[in-house]
Amino acid sequence: MSKSEYLLTSERLGFRLPKDSDLTSLEKLDTDPEVRAHFPEGVMTPEQIRERIVKNRTCFEDNGFADFAVVELETGEFVGRAGFGLFEDGEIEVGYVFLKHHWGRGLAQESLRSLLAWADTSLKVPRIVAYAPKQHSASFNVMRKSGMRYFKTGTVRGVECDLYEYSLP
C-alpha cells in the first residue's frame, strides 16, 4: 500500500480502517491471552472480532474516528490496532494493542503520539482519555511519554484502572 491509502501515517506505521481480510491477523491479536491480559474483557471470540470490524466502520462513518488496523509501512505487515472509541458516557478513548512479536519496538508510543497529534487537529472535544489496569505500568509509561497525564483511578468495565487524559486545544 502507498502512504496515501492510509488515513494516518507515522514514521514507521500506517493506520487504516480494518478490513474483512484482516480477520486472521485480528484473531491472532485478540485471541492471545498474553496480549489481552490487561484488557478488562479478556480475549475475544472470532464472532466478537468480526462485529468489531463492522462497529469500527460505523464509528468512522458516524464520528470520523475509529480503532484502526496498524500496518508497518516498510513491510506491509499487520502489527496491531490502535485508535479511538467511545466510552458509554460519550468521552473518546484512545488505545493500542500489538502482536507479541512486535513488543519492545516503541510502536505503542509511536502510535499514541501520532493519534494524539491527529486528534489535535481533527477532533473537536476537550480531551481524549486512556486507561489501563493498575498493574500495567508499561502502558502508564507510554501514556506519560506521549503527553498524557494521570487524572483519576476508577472502575472501567469492572476493573480498577488508572485513567490518563490528553487535553485538546
C-alpha positions as CSV (number, residue, x, y, z in Angstrom):
1,M,0.0,0.0,0.0
2,S,1.2,3.5,-0.7
3,K,1.1,6.1,2.1
4,S,-1.9,7.8,0.5
5,E,-4.0,4.7,1.2
6,Y,-3.8,5.2,4.9
7,L,-5.9,7.6,7.0
8,L,-2.8,8.5,9.0
9,T,0.8,7.6,8.9
10,S,3.8,7.9,11.3
11,E,7.4,7.3,10.6
12,R,7.0,3.5,10.5
13,L,3.3,2.9,10.6
14,G,0.1,3.2,8.6
15,F,-3.3,3.4,10.1
16,R,-6.4,2.4,8.2
17,L,-9.9,1.0,8.8
18,P,-9.9,-2.7,9.5
19,K,-10.9,-4.9,6.5
20,D,-12.5,-8.3,6.4
21,S,-9.2,-9.6,5.1
22,D,-7.6,-8.6,8.4
23,L,-9.7,-11.1,10.3
24,T,-6.9,-13.8,10.6
25,S,-4.4,-11.2,11.9
26,L,-7.0,-9.7,14.3
27,E,-7.8,-13.2,15.6
28,K,-4.1,-13.8,16.3
29,L,-4.0,-10.5,18.2
30,D,-7.3,-10.6,20.1
31,T,-7.5,-14.3,21.0
32,D,-4.0,-14.3,22.5
33,P,-4.4,-14.4,26.3
34,E,-1.0,-12.8,26.9
35,V,-1.8,-9.9,24.5
36,R,-5.2,-9.4,26.1
37,A,-4.0,-9.9,29.7
38,H,-4.6,-6.3,30.6
39,F,-7.9,-5.9,28.9
40,P,-10.9,-6.0,31.2
41,E,-12.9,-8.0,28.7
42,G,-10.1,-10.6,28.2
43,V,-9.8,-12.5,24.9
44,M,-12.3,-12.0,22.2
45,T,-14.1,-14.7,20.1
46,P,-13.9,-14.7,16.3
47,E,-17.5,-13.5,16.2
48,Q,-16.7,-10.6,18.5
49,I,-13.8,-9.6,16.3
50,R,-16.0,-9.7,13.2
51,E,-18.6,-7.5,15.0
52,R,-15.8,-5.1,16.0
53,I,-14.7,-4.7,12.3
54,V,-18.3,-3.6,11.5
55,K,-18.6,-1.4,14.6
56,N,-15.4,0.4,13.6
57,R,-16.6,1.2,10.1
58,T,-19.9,2.5,11.6
59,C,-18.0,4.6,14.2
60,F,-15.8,6.1,11.5
61,E,-18.8,6.9,9.3
62,D,-20.7,8.4,12.3
63,N,-17.9,10.1,14.2
64,G,-14.8,10.5,11.9
65,F,-12.7,8.2,14.1
66,A,-12.2,4.5,14.8
67,D,-9.9,1.8,16.1
68,F,-7.5,1.4,13.1
69,A,-5.6,-1.6,11.8
70,V,-1.9,-0.7,12.1
71,V,0.5,-1.8,9.4
72,E,4.2,-1.5,9.2
73,L,4.9,0.7,6.2
74,E,8.1,-0.9,5.1
75,T,6.8,-4.5,5.0
76,G,3.0,-4.1,4.7
77,E,2.7,-6.4,7.7
78,F,-0.2,-6.1,10.1
79,V,1.3,-5.3,13.5
80,G,-1.7,-4.4,15.7
81,R,-4.5,-2.0,16.2
82,A,-4.7,1.5,17.6
83,G,-7.2,4.3,17.6
84,F,-10.3,5.7,19.2
85,G,-13.5,4.5,20.7
86,L,-16.4,5.8,22.7
87,F,-17.0,5.3,26.4
88,E,-20.6,4.9,27.5
89,D,-20.6,8.5,28.7
90,G,-19.6,9.8,25.3
91,E,-16.0,10.6,26.0
92,I,-13.4,9.5,23.4
93,E,-10.9,6.9,24.5
94,V,-7.6,6.1,22.8
95,G,-5.9,2.8,22.9
96,Y,-3.5,0.4,21.3
97,V,-2.5,-3.3,21.2
98,F,0.2,-5.1,19.2
99,L,1.1,-8.6,18.3
100,K,3.6,-10.0,20.8
101,H,6.5,-10.3,18.4
102,H,6.3,-6.5,17.9
103,W,6.5,-5.7,21.6
104,G,9.5,-3.6,22.7
105,R,9.9,-1.8,19.4
106,G,8.3,1.5,20.5
107,L,5.3,1.0,18.3
108,A,2.8,1.8,21.2
109,Q,4.4,5.2,21.9
110,E,4.8,6.0,18.2
111,S,1.1,5.1,17.6
112,L,-0.2,7.0,20.6
113,R,1.8,10.2,19.8
114,S,0.6,10.0,16.2
115,L,-3.0,9.5,17.2
116,L,-2.9,12.4,19.7
117,A,-1.4,14.7,17.1
118,W,-4.1,13.7,14.7
119,A,-6.8,14.4,17.4
120,D,-5.3,17.9,18.0
121,T,-6.4,18.9,14.5
122,S,-9.3,16.5,13.8
123,L,-11.4,16.1,16.9
124,K,-13.5,18.8,18.4
125,V,-13.6,17.6,22.0
126,P,-12.0,18.9,25.2
127,R,-9.9,15.8,25.9
128,I,-9.0,12.2,25.0
129,V,-8.9,9.6,27.7
130,A,-6.9,6.4,28.1
131,Y,-6.9,3.8,30.8
132,A,-5.1,0.7,31.9
133,P,-5.4,-1.7,34.9
134,K,-3.5,-0.6,38.0
135,Q,-0.7,-3.2,37.5
136,H,0.1,-2.3,33.8
137,S,3.0,0.1,34.3
138,A,4.2,-0.3,30.7
139,S,1.1,1.4,29.4
140,F,1.3,4.2,32.0
141,N,4.9,4.9,30.8
142,V,3.7,5.1,27.2
143,M,0.8,7.4,28.1
144,R,3.1,9.8,30.1
145,K,5.8,9.8,27.4
146,S,3.1,10.7,24.9
147,G,2.0,13.8,26.8
148,M,-1.0,12.3,28.7
149,R,-1.4,13.0,32.4
150,Y,-2.9,10.9,35.2
151,F,-6.3,12.3,36.4
152,K,-8.0,9.6,38.4
153,T,-8.4,6.0,39.4
154,G,-11.7,4.4,38.6
155,T,-13.5,1.3,37.5
156,V,-13.6,0.6,33.8
157,R,-15.6,-2.5,32.6
158,G,-15.4,-3.9,36.1
159,V,-11.6,-3.5,36.6
160,E,-9.8,-0.9,38.7
161,C,-7.8,1.3,36.3
162,D,-5.7,4.5,36.3
163,L,-7.1,6.9,33.8
164,Y,-5.0,9.4,31.8
165,E,-6.1,12.4,29.8
166,Y,-4.8,14.5,26.9
167,S,-6.3,18.0,26.6
168,L,-7.1,19.2,23.1
169,P,-6.9,22.8,22.0
